């Protein structure tokens, strides 16, 4: 398993004769590996009522809020802890602070953009974001290694229009 670190990560260097077929095959192999990793993780959390989307995002709302739904263009206000599936913490919001981003109009990873639109203000959820909708082949070049599935514990604090 990969874990978060401050060390620079090795980059994947394709062969000189890399082809579209090899790229597709590699993508399929990586997806199978990620699915297996997630399946094993979820076996240890069998009490989670996980919903899986077509993209591979999986989420579990463990505390339901009574607020409004979040939509594209809203500014979502969130608290979060981002870790790898082995529990290594990568990032988290500081206590008494929050992050905000414009839904579908910011550089936040695709998996989080998708997940936030499934939540309401007040929800607390666990998100499992496979690398292909997270930080992908290169990671974030800081604490998230390449090809890392992320576990995001998120609280939706509010939204602005």
Order of alpha helices (4+ residues) and beta strands (2+ residues): alpha-beta-beta-beta-beta-beta-alpha-beta-beta
